[in-house]
């Protein structure tokens, strides 16, 4: 299995700590999972201060588009992330 490790930190108001864990921890946990399962990591993509929400017409980042392209082009079989909310977000309310 060929995997992409995807780590992302959401933007946080000044002085607040991110709820997504730090980037190093996200990558290390994802790498450990790949190692346990015998998966090869074909790319590690890290984004800092990037929202997963497309609320209000915001486009997804170029890095997320890169993740999608790797999968669509058959270069990766899986995306590994610390938690699914690192990859997408469904906004609450209008």
N, C-alpha and C positions, 0 to 999 in steps of 0.2 A: 504494500500500500504506500502510495506517495502522498505526503501530507504537506500542507502549508500551515505554519504557525502564524496566527494572527493575534496581535496584542494591541489594545487601544485604551487610552486614558481619555475620559470625557473632560471637557472644560469644567473647571470648578471656580466658584467665586473666590476671590482673594481671601486667603487665610483658612479656607476649608480643605479638608483632606478628601482625596478621591475615594469613592466607594468601590472602584474597580480593582483595587490592589495596585501595587507599583508595576511598571512595565517589566522590570527584571524578573519579578516573581511570576508574572503571567507567562513569560517566555519559558522560565525554568520548569514550571508545572506542566506546561504543554509539551516541552521536550521530554520530560520524564514519562508522560503518558505514551508518547511516540516510542520511546525506548522500550518500555514495558511490552508494548504490542508488536515490536519489531518493524515499525514503520520507518521509512526513510523520509527525512525532511528535505523538500525541494526548495523551499523558500521560507524565510522568517520576515514577516512584514509587521512593522511597529508604527503606531500613530500616537502622537501626543496632542492633547487638547483638541480632539476631534469628536464631534457628536455623531452618533449612529442614526439619529432622527432625521427624517426628511420632511419634518413638519414645516409648514410655511414655504414650501417649494425649494428648500435647501437641497442642493445636489450632493450625492455621496462623493467621498474623496477620491482622488486619483489612485490612492493606494488600495482602496476597496475595489475599484474598477480593475486594478491589476490582479487582485485575488480572483475575481470572477473570470477574468481572461485566462488565467492559468488553468482553472477548472474547465472552462468551456473549450479550450484548446487541447484538452486531454493530457496536460502536463502534471496534473495533480488529481488525486482521487478523493481527498478529504481536506476539510479545513478544521484545524484544532485550535480551540480558544479556551481560556480559563472558564468562561461562562458564556452562554448563548447571548446574553445582553451586550457583550463586546461586539457582536456582529450586527445586531439590528435592534431597533427599538420601535415599539408601536406607541405613538403619542396617546396620552389620555385626554379625552375631551376635545373640543373644537380648537 
